[in-house]
Each structure stands twice: as C-alpha cells, then as structure tokens.
C-alpha cells in the first residue's frame, strides 16, 4: 500500500515546505507549519476536458448600472465608497473584542429593517448568543435570518438559489470548512477554498458578502495572503480597549478610495458613529499646556485634527529611552537627529515620550512639524501659541516640505475655532487662518527659545561644528 504523501504549509504566508521546521523560511513565523495531505491523483492536462469559447463584450456594452445599497450608517458607507455594491465581497479584520461582530449585526439589522433579505451565519457562537447580543444592541425586532453553521457545502445549498438573501455575513471565515479537504478548519487550504467558493456564489447570485477574519499577533489577517486579493474590499478595525474610539480603515477598495476611515464610539448600545471626529479627539484638550501640539492631518478624503503629546525628562540610564504610541518610532528617531544636528538642540541624552491622544494612529509624514513643536514645547516648558494647528514634513537637512491638501486642513481647523497655523511654504491660496510659513525647522526652534528656554540647552550649529 502506497504511503500517503503530506506537505507542511505555513499558516501565515502559505509557503509550502517538504518537512516540518520550527521557523518558516519565507516569512520568519515560528511554529506556523501545519501538515496537510497531498492529493493522490495528479491534475490532468487541458486536452482531456471539454471547453467552450469565452463570450466577449466591450466596455460600453449594455448592462444595468449597479446601484449601491446604503447601510444607514454614514461612517461605514464613507469607508465603503458610498455604500455596498451588489455582488461584492468585503473582508473585515480586527483584534478580538474590537467590535467586528457588533457593527455587522447593527448593519444587517438596519438593512433588514429597510426591506432587504439579510442572513447572518455564525460559526463561533450559538443562535442564543447572537440573540443576546441583538438584545443588548436593541435590534431584536429586525427581520434578520440567523444560522449557526460551519460547512460551506450547507451554506452553498442555501445561497445558490433564486430569490436568496441580498446581504450575507459569515462570522468567521476561519471557522468555515469544505468536507472534501482533509485538513482542519482555519488552515490555509480551508480558508482559501472556503472563501473562493463563497465569493463565487456572491458574484453569481449578486448578493453582498461580508467575511469576518481573525488577525495574528502582528495585526494581519490570519490565513493566506491571497484571501485579501480575492475579496473586493479589505477593512481593518483599529483601536485600543482603553479608549472608546474605534477606527474602521479601508486598506483596499475596488469600488472606492483607499485609506478612508470611519470613526465610531463604543457605547453600552453598541457602536455609534462619530460624524465630527476632530471635535471628539480635541474635546478633552486643555490649553495652554507645554508639550502638546494640534496636528491637522488627512485620512483619505477627511481632514482630522488630533493632539500630539510629548514629554522630555532627564534620563537616569546610560541609554535614554524612546517611547512612541500612535506614531512611527523611526520617524521620531530621525526627527531627534535633525533637531540636534541641524538646530543644535541637545536632546539626545534625555528620555523622550511621544503619544497621539485618543488612541489615534498617524501614518503620514506631515506630522513631523507638529511632533517637533510638541518636543520643543516640552523641552522649553513653553506652550504652543493658543488656537494653533501645525503640519508639515521635515527633511534630513531640516527644511520643511509642502504637503498635500493644505486648504482642506486649514478649513477644518477654522471650522473648529482655530486662528493660527504653522505650515510649510504655500503657493498662494486664500488666507483662511493667520498662517506662519516655516521654511526650516530652525525657525520653529527660535519661536520657542526666544520666549525663554525654561532650562533647555541650544548650541548654535556653527559653534558645534567648530568644536
């Protein structure tokens, strides 16, 4: 009797290995290789099967225009590009307990109330547990159809028919399995095959498919990376359990802009949308306080104002500590090097702590100037001028470079009552605020040090070079 062949597949990247190893050579993940059986029969060539010619069509050929279905949750519709496209597949990932199942249950309840047939398939919870969550959210009266299943074959039998549901939620794709694949649910082969079958049904029958995905400890969606390529939209839920804010971010969207965000607030009645996140992030701001600066950023098409906090303290250790929350630690190291090398600010021997208030995460380089202002304010014990917003990118030579969508940032700041702005050099434009153009970060240093250094030490660059 021939021995059954097997292979070892990485559950993080999908790489195939001939034998087990503690570490995947492709992605570097530890203890991620799982044994899977290899199909005994080899795939046959194309000559043995029957084929039919493809039906070709032009770009302008007929066909009804797809009408988006609005969910009634403005923040979710914004992230999706204006609503749900029939026949599309959306993948939603996030940390455990962040609110994925909660927001989806709220959305399908609202769509079902508006008259659409909605099906919620739970693979992790019983029907009574789903009903308990619905009672907490106050949506028990919505005509949502519930099912507890993990077999894709059973799901396909219910979905592959005329007049089926228009909205389908699978919670979660890691619990689904296909019975003719001899591996456990959640493995790379099962996740890929289950998602492929469900997405095929969504395209054929025209219903919108939501797939809930687990995430790894690095924050990436568990399973094969091809899963994110198969779906039309990938959404990530971000946030800290210590804060009530939740941010829904689109990292891929075939029917709308990417890098768009929606802001929600966790309440005892579920997730409530926040239509003006800037006002919410700055609600607890106390001014004037040294070590804080308001940054006018852009998330997709939306301007967002957040507060950056900095603390500079003497270090009792030989190697000063650098702690960053909500920003890139490498950019902080670069910014400190520029302040010391180009402006003579002696900050290298001090502990530096930087935090973005409200649990928000900043990824754009336009936050360099605001972070530098917060650091200089903390170092000199001089607060930033009241009602002032700051944005701009800082280069390695200390020059402040222009950033995009300047007017949108200034309009958002003016709407919230700000009067002044520190910006990079601008090419014309209306004077919405009193703008001070910063061409070099040295100008920002002079603005703080000329009002009293508060114990900070600044050595002129020429004098340091002479030494």
C-alpha positions as CSV (number, residue, x, y, z in Angstrom):
1,X,0.0,0.0,0.0
2,X,1.4,3.4,-1.0
3,X,2.3,5.7,1.8
4,X,0.1,8.9,1.9
5,X,2.1,11.9,0.9
6,X,2.0,15.1,3.0
7,X,3.4,18.6,3.0
8,X,3.8,21.3,5.5
9,X,2.1,24.6,4.8
10,X,2.8,27.9,6.7
11,X,-0.5,29.3,8.2
12,X,0.8,32.9,8.0
13,X,2.1,33.2,4.4
14,X,1.0,29.9,2.7
15,X,4.6,28.8,1.8
16,X,4.9,25.0,1.3
17,X,7.8,23.1,2.9
18,X,8.7,19.4,2.3
19,X,9.3,18.8,6.0
20,X,8.5,20.4,9.3
21,X,10.6,23.2,10.8
22,X,10.2,25.4,13.8
23,X,10.5,28.6,11.6
24,X,9.1,29.4,8.2
25,X,11.9,30.4,5.8
26,X,9.6,32.5,3.8
27,X,8.0,34.8,6.4
28,X,10.0,34.1,9.5
29,X,7.0,32.9,11.5
30,X,7.6,30.5,14.4
31,X,5.5,27.3,14.9
32,X,3.3,28.1,11.9
33,X,3.8,25.0,9.8
34,X,0.9,22.5,9.7
35,X,0.9,19.2,8.0
36,X,-1.6,18.7,5.1
37,X,-2.3,15.7,2.9
38,X,-1.4,15.9,-0.8
39,X,-4.0,14.8,-3.3
40,X,-3.2,11.3,-4.6
41,X,-4.2,12.0,-8.2
42,X,-2.2,14.4,-10.2
43,X,-4.1,17.1,-12.1
44,X,-4.9,16.3,-15.7
45,X,-4.0,18.4,-18.7
46,X,-6.3,20.6,-20.6
47,X,-6.5,18.2,-23.6
48,X,-8.7,15.7,-21.6
49,X,-11.5,18.2,-20.9
50,X,-14.2,20.0,-22.9
51,X,-14.0,23.7,-23.3
52,X,-16.2,26.5,-24.7
53,X,-15.3,29.8,-26.2
54,X,-15.5,32.9,-24.0
55,X,-18.3,35.3,-24.5
56,X,-16.6,38.6,-25.3
57,X,-18.1,42.0,-24.6
58,X,-17.0,45.6,-24.9
59,X,-16.6,48.3,-22.3
60,X,-19.6,50.2,-23.4
61,X,-21.9,47.3,-23.9
62,X,-25.3,47.2,-22.2
63,X,-25.9,46.2,-18.6
64,X,-27.7,47.9,-15.8
65,X,-25.7,50.2,-13.7
66,X,-25.1,48.8,-10.2
67,X,-26.8,50.8,-7.6
68,X,-25.1,50.9,-4.2
69,X,-27.1,49.9,-1.1
70,X,-26.7,52.4,1.7
71,X,-26.5,50.9,5.1
72,X,-27.8,53.9,7.0
73,X,-24.5,54.1,8.9
74,X,-22.8,57.1,7.4
75,X,-19.3,56.3,8.6
76,X,-19.5,52.8,7.2
77,X,-20.8,54.0,3.9
78,X,-18.0,56.5,3.7
79,X,-15.4,53.8,4.1
80,X,-17.0,51.6,1.5
81,X,-17.1,54.4,-1.0
82,X,-20.8,55.4,-0.7
83,X,-22.5,52.1,0.0
84,X,-22.5,48.4,-0.7
85,X,-22.1,47.1,-4.3
86,X,-24.2,44.1,-5.2
87,X,-22.0,41.0,-5.8
88,X,-19.0,42.4,-3.9
89,X,-17.1,40.6,-1.1
90,X,-15.8,42.5,1.9
91,X,-13.3,41.2,4.4
92,X,-13.3,42.8,7.9
93,X,-10.5,42.1,10.3
94,X,-9.5,43.3,13.8
95,X,-8.4,42.3,17.3
96,X,-10.7,40.2,19.4
97,X,-13.4,42.2,21.1
98,X,-12.8,45.3,18.9
99,X,-16.4,45.3,17.6
100,X,-16.4,43.4,14.3
101,X,-19.5,41.3,15.0
102,X,-21.2,44.2,16.8
103,X,-21.0,46.6,13.9
104,X,-22.0,43.9,11.3
105,X,-25.1,42.9,13.4
106,X,-26.1,46.6,13.6
107,X,-25.6,47.0,9.8
108,X,-27.6,43.9,8.8
109,X,-30.3,44.8,11.3
110,X,-30.7,48.2,9.6
111,X,-30.7,46.8,6.1
112,X,-33.2,44.1,7.1
113,X,-35.5,46.8,8.6
114,X,-35.3,48.7,5.3
115,X,-36.7,45.6,3.4
116,X,-33.6,43.6,2.3
117,X,-33.3,39.9,3.0
118,X,-30.2,39.5,5.3
119,X,-28.6,36.3,6.5
120,X,-26.2,36.2,9.4
121,X,-24.2,32.9,9.6
122,X,-22.3,32.4,12.9
123,X,-19.6,29.8,13.1
124,X,-18.3,30.8,16.5
125,X,-21.5,31.5,18.6
126,X,-24.8,29.7,19.0
127,X,-28.0,31.4,18.0
128,X,-28.9,32.2,21.6
129,X,-25.6,34.1,21.9
130,X,-26.3,36.1,18.8
131,X,-29.8,36.9,20.1
132,X,-28.3,38.0,23.4
133,X,-26.0,40.5,21.5
134,X,-29.0,41.7,19.5
135,X,-31.0,42.4,22.7
136,X,-28.1,44.4,24.0
137,X,-28.0,46.4,20.8
138,X,-31.8,46.9,20.7
139,X,-32.3,45.3,17.3
140,X,-34.3,42.2,18.2
141,X,-37.2,43.4,16.1
142,X,-35.2,43.4,12.9
143,X,-36.2,40.6,10.5
144,X,-32.6,39.1,10.2
145,X,-32.3,35.5,9.4
146,X,-29.9,33.6,11.6
147,X,-28.0,30.4,11.1
148,X,-25.2,28.6,13.0
149,X,-23.1,26.6,10.5
150,X,-19.5,26.0,9.5
151,X,-19.9,23.7,6.5
152,X,-19.5,25.6,3.2
153,X,-21.5,22.8,1.4
154,X,-24.5,23.6,3.6
155,X,-24.1,27.3,3.1
156,X,-23.9,26.9,-0.7
157,X,-27.1,24.9,-0.7
158,X,-28.9,27.7,1.0
159,X,-27.4,30.5,-1.0
160,X,-27.2,29.1,-4.5
161,X,-30.9,29.6,-5.4
162,X,-33.0,32.3,-7.0
163,X,-34.6,34.8,-4.6
164,X,-31.9,34.2,-1.9
165,X,-30.7,36.8,0.6
166,X,-29.1,40.1,-0.6
167,X,-26.8,40.5,2.3
168,X,-24.8,37.6,3.8
169,X,-22.4,37.7,6.8
170,X,-20.0,34.8,7.5
171,X,-18.6,35.1,11.1
172,X,-15.9,34.0,10.7
173,X,-14.2,32.6,7.6
174,X,-11.6,30.8,9.8
175,X,-14.4,28.5,11.1
176,X,-15.7,27.5,7.7
177,X,-14.6,24.3,6.1
178,X,-15.1,22.2,3.0
179,X,-15.6,18.5,3.8
180,X,-13.5,17.1,0.9
181,X,-10.3,18.8,2.0
182,X,-8.7,16.7,4.7
183,X,-7.3,19.4,6.9
184,X,-8.6,21.2,10.0
185,X,-10.7,24.4,9.6
186,X,-8.7,27.6,9.8
187,X,-5.7,26.2,7.9
188,X,-4.5,27.9,4.7
189,X,-6.2,25.3,2.3
190,X,-9.5,25.5,4.1
191,X,-9.6,29.3,4.3
192,X,-8.6,29.8,0.7
193,X,-11.1,27.2,-0.7
194,X,-14.0,28.3,1.5
195,X,-13.5,31.9,0.6
196,X,-13.2,31.1,-3.1
197,X,-16.5,29.1,-3.1
198,X,-18.4,31.8,-1.2
199,X,-17.1,34.6,-3.3
200,X,-18.0,32.7,-6.5
201,X,-21.6,32.4,-5.2
202,X,-21.7,36.1,-4.3
203,X,-20.7,37.0,-7.9
204,X,-23.1,34.6,-9.5
205,X,-26.1,35.4,-7.3
206,X,-25.4,39.1,-6.8
207,X,-25.5,39.3,-3.0
208,X,-23.1,41.3,-0.9
209,X,-20.8,39.0,1.2
210,X,-19.2,40.0,4.5
211,X,-16.4,37.8,5.7
212,X,-15.1,38.3,9.3
213,X,-11.4,37.5,9.6
214,X,-9.2,36.8,12.6
215,X,-5.9,38.6,13.0
216,X,-2.5,37.4,14.0
217,X,-0.5,38.8,16.9
218,X,1.2,41.2,14.4
219,X,-2.3,42.6,13.4
220,X,-2.5,41.0,10.0
221,X,-5.5,38.9,8.9
222,X,-4.8,35.3,9.6
223,X,-4.7,32.8,6.8
224,X,-3.3,33.1,3.3
225,X,-2.4,36.5,1.9
226,X,-4.3,35.6,-1.2
227,X,-7.5,36.0,0.8
228,X,-7.1,39.8,0.7
229,X,-6.5,39.6,-3.1
230,X,-9.7,37.6,-3.6
231,X,-12.1,40.0,-2.0
232,X,-13.1,43.4,-3.3
233,X,-12.7,45.4,-0.1
234,X,-10.5,44.9,3.0
235,X,-11.4,46.8,6.2
236,X,-9.5,46.9,9.4
237,X,-10.9,47.8,12.8
238,X,-8.4,49.7,14.9
239,X,-8.5,50.9,18.4
240,X,-7.4,50.3,22.0
241,X,-9.7,48.7,24.5
242,X,-8.7,51.5,26.9
243,X,-10.3,54.1,24.6
244,X,-13.9,54.2,23.5
245,X,-13.0,55.2,19.9
246,X,-12.9,52.6,17.1
247,X,-11.5,53.4,13.7
248,X,-12.6,51.5,10.6
249,X,-9.9,51.8,7.9
250,X,-10.1,50.7,4.3
251,X,-6.8,49.4,3.0
252,X,-8.2,48.0,-0.3
253,X,-11.4,49.0,-2.1
254,X,-12.1,48.3,-5.8
255,X,-15.2,50.5,-5.7
256,X,-14.0,53.5,-3.7
257,X,-11.0,55.3,-2.3
258,X,-8.4,53.5,-0.1
259,X,-7.0,54.9,3.2
260,X,-10.5,56.2,4.0
261,X,-11.5,55.9,7.7
262,X,-14.8,55.9,9.7
263,X,-14.8,56.7,13.4
264,X,-17.1,55.0,15.9
265,X,-17.5,55.3,19.6
266,X,-18.1,52.2,21.7
267,X,-21.2,52.7,23.9
268,X,-23.4,50.4,26.0
269,X,-25.8,50.2,23.0
270,X,-23.1,49.2,20.5
271,X,-21.0,51.3,18.1
272,X,-22.2,54.8,17.5
273,X,-20.9,56.7,14.5
274,X,-18.9,59.9,15.1
275,X,-19.6,62.5,12.4
276,X,-17.1,65.0,13.6
277,X,-14.0,63.1,14.9
278,X,-11.8,66.2,15.2
279,X,-14.1,67.8,17.8
280,X,-14.2,64.5,19.7
281,X,-10.5,64.0,19.7
282,X,-9.9,67.5,21.0
283,X,-12.8,67.6,23.5
284,X,-10.6,67.0,26.5
285,X,-7.8,69.3,25.3
286,X,-6.6,71.7,28.0
287,X,-4.8,74.8,26.7
288,X,-2.3,76.2,27.0
289,X,-0.1,73.2,28.2
290,X,3.5,72.7,27.3
291,X,4.4,69.6,25.4
292,X,1.2,69.5,23.3
293,X,0.5,70.5,19.7
294,X,-2.5,70.1,17.4
295,X,-1.8,68.3,14.2
296,X,-4.1,68.8,11.1
297,X,-3.9,65.5,9.3
298,X,-5.7,63.8,6.4
299,X,-7.2,60.4,6.5
300,X,-8.4,59.6,3.0
301,X,-10.6,62.5,1.9
302,X,-11.3,63.6,5.5
303,X,-9.3,66.1,7.5
304,X,-8.8,65.1,11.1
305,X,-7.3,67.2,13.9
306,X,-5.6,65.3,16.7
307,X,-3.4,66.3,19.6
308,X,0.2,65.1,19.8
309,X,1.7,65.0,23.3
310,X,5.4,65.0,24.2
311,X,7.4,64.6,27.4
312,X,11.1,65.2,27.7
313,X,12.8,64.1,31.0
314,X,16.3,63.6,32.3
315,X,17.5,60.1,31.8
316,X,19.0,58.1,34.7
317,X,20.2,55.5,32.3
318,X,23.2,55.4,30.0
319,X,20.9,54.8,27.0
320,X,18.0,57.2,27.0
321,X,14.5,55.7,26.4
322,X,12.4,56.5,23.4
323,X,8.7,55.5,23.7
324,X,6.2,56.2,20.9
325,X,2.4,55.5,20.9
326,X,0.4,56.2,17.7
327,X,3.3,57.2,15.5
328,X,6.3,55.7,13.8
329,X,9.3,55.3,16.1
330,X,11.8,55.5,13.2
331,X,10.4,59.0,12.3
332,X,10.8,60.1,15.9
333,X,14.5,59.0,15.9
334,X,15.0,60.8,12.6
335,X,13.4,64.0,14.0
336,X,15.5,64.0,17.1
337,X,18.6,63.6,15.0
338,X,17.6,66.6,12.8
339,X,16.9,68.8,15.8
340,X,20.3,68.0,17.3
341,X,22.4,68.0,14.1
342,X,20.8,70.9,12.2
343,X,19.5,73.1,15.0
344,X,21.8,72.4,18.0
345,X,19.0,71.3,20.3
346,X,20.7,69.0,22.8
347,X,18.0,66.4,23.4
348,X,19.9,63.1,22.8
349,X,20.7,62.5,26.5
350,X,17.1,62.8,27.6
351,X,14.2,60.3,27.8
352,X,11.6,61.2,25.1
353,X,7.9,60.1,25.2
354,X,5.5,60.8,22.4
355,X,1.8,60.0,22.3
356,X,-1.1,60.6,19.9
357,X,-4.1,61.4,22.1
358,X,-7.4,59.4,21.8
359,X,-5.8,56.1,20.6
360,X,-5.4,57.5,17.0
361,X,-2.6,56.3,14.8
362,X,-0.8,58.7,12.4
363,X,1.0,57.3,9.3
364,X,1.6,60.4,7.1
365,X,4.9,62.3,7.2
366,X,3.0,65.6,7.5
367,X,3.0,65.1,11.3
368,X,6.8,65.8,11.5
369,X,6.4,69.6,12.2
370,X,3.7,69.1,14.8
371,X,5.8,66.4,16.6
372,X,8.8,68.8,16.5
373,X,6.7,71.6,18.0
374,X,5.5,69.3,20.8
375,X,9.0,68.2,21.6
376,X,10.4,71.8,21.6
377,X,7.5,72.9,23.8
378,X,8.1,70.1,26.3
379,X,11.9,70.9,26.3
380,X,11.5,74.6,26.8
381,X,8.4,74.4,29.1
382,X,6.7,76.9,26.7
383,X,3.3,76.0,25.3
384,X,2.4,76.3,21.7
385,X,0.5,79.5,20.9
386,X,-3.2,79.1,21.7
387,X,-5.6,78.2,18.8
388,X,-2.8,77.0,16.6
389,X,-2.6,74.0,14.3
390,X,0.7,72.7,12.8
391,X,1.5,70.4,9.9
392,X,4.5,69.9,7.5
393,X,7.1,67.3,6.6
394,X,10.7,67.8,7.8
395,X,13.6,66.6,5.6
396,X,17.0,65.4,6.8
397,X,18.6,68.8,6.1
398,X,16.0,70.5,8.3
399,X,13.9,72.0,5.5
400,X,10.1,71.9,5.8
401,X,8.5,70.4,2.7
402,X,5.0,71.1,1.5
403,X,2.2,68.5,1.9
404,X,-1.0,67.9,0.1
405,X,-4.5,69.2,0.7
406,X,-3.3,72.2,2.7
407,X,-6.6,74.1,2.1
408,X,-8.7,71.2,3.4
409,X,-6.6,71.1,6.6
410,X,-6.9,74.8,7.2
411,X,-10.7,74.8,6.6
412,X,-11.2,72.1,9.1
413,X,-9.1,74.0,11.7
414,X,-11.1,77.2,11.0
415,X,-14.4,75.3,11.5
416,X,-13.2,74.2,15.0
417,X,-12.3,77.7,16.0
418,X,-8.5,77.8,15.4
419,X,-7.0,81.1,14.4
420,X,-3.3,80.4,13.7
421,X,-1.3,77.8,11.7
422,X,2.3,76.8,11.3
423,X,2.6,75.4,7.7
424,X,5.2,74.8,5.0
425,X,5.7,77.4,2.3
426,X,2.4,77.7,0.3
427,X,1.7,78.6,-3.3
428,X,-1.0,81.2,-2.9
429,X,-4.4,80.3,-1.6
430,X,-7.0,82.1,0.5
431,X,-5.9,83.3,3.9
432,X,-8.3,81.2,6.0
433,X,-6.2,81.5,9.1
434,X,-3.2,83.6,10.2
435,X,-0.5,81.4,8.6
436,X,3.1,81.5,9.6
437,X,5.2,79.7,7.0
438,X,8.1,77.6,8.4
439,X,10.8,77.0,5.8
440,X,13.3,75.5,8.1
441,X,12.9,73.7,11.4
442,X,15.4,76.2,12.9
443,X,12.6,78.9,12.6
444,X,10.4,76.7,14.9
445,X,13.3,76.4,17.4
446,X,13.7,80.1,17.5
447,X,10.0,80.6,18.2
448,X,10.2,78.6,21.4
449,X,13.7,79.6,22.6
450,X,13.3,83.3,22.2
451,X,10.4,83.3,24.8
452,X,12.6,81.8,27.5
453,X,14.3,78.4,27.3
454,X,13.0,77.1,30.5
455,X,16.2,75.2,31.1
456,X,16.7,73.9,27.6
457,X,20.1,73.9,26.0
458,X,20.6,75.0,22.4
459,X,24.1,75.2,20.9
460,X,24.5,77.1,17.7
461,X,25.3,74.7,14.8
462,X,28.4,76.7,13.7
463,X,29.8,76.6,17.2
464,X,29.3,72.9,17.5
465,X,31.0,72.3,14.1
466,X,33.9,74.4,15.2
467,X,34.5,72.2,18.2
